[in-house]
């Protein structure tokens, strides 16, 4: 049973990735509330994505920048992951992406998977040291990502003499709140909760939504909310937006769950 004396845990991930964490939150005796701050949309034209993925065995490495990139790639390729080339190493940024691979049956038992070993910070900067960059020089790396995003990884690989071929797998958009969504946002801000924020973009979307619904006067109420974030970069964005209650956790659902349990 959810603990009625504890504030709700507001999960702001895209809906496709929110329910698994919501189940774990319930198992901790807390009440999850799904309030997506990012909308993940398929590309209207997936020809380029399918063509690159169909030629995956021609690459020395395939990097998936997020769980969304993994889900979109698998959805675009009938027969995957069974027909996915097993000789091509894969790289991901964090525990959430490893879990997304595992959900599709892609594990270290059948694939070579690189990811950051420091679970306190999982991103492009901590993935790079895990890769054999000299072995990749002069070879092709496929970078599966959204239509927009950080260029740090691609630039760093190119600086090492590696040929990087980015391909978009999905697009991100700020959700459009209907009347029910606006009412829920007002209630959550009034009652308070612990907001699980897993991207800086989502946090900026929250501020934009608050201004749209409550005007600039609602920003102060937003800034008093408690945040749970899995990365230092998101914590920096939160501080820049004026939040003061920020708990940084380890990467992945395990870090979020451990934080909630520590507050029980």
Secondary structure, DSSP 4 states (H G I P E B T S, - for coil): ---TTSPEEEE-S-HHHHHHHHHHHHHTT--EEE--S-EEEE-S--HHHHHHHHTGGG-SEEEE-SHHHHHHHHHHSTTTTTTS-TTSEEEESSHHHHHHHHHTT--TTTS-EE--S-TT--SHHHHHTTS-HHHHTTSEEEEEEESS---HHHHHHHHTT-EEEEEEEEEEEPPPP-HHHHHHHHHHHHH-EEEEE--HHHHHHHHHHHHHHH-GGGHHHHHTSEEEESSHHHHHHHHHTT--EEEE--SHHHHHHHHHHHH-
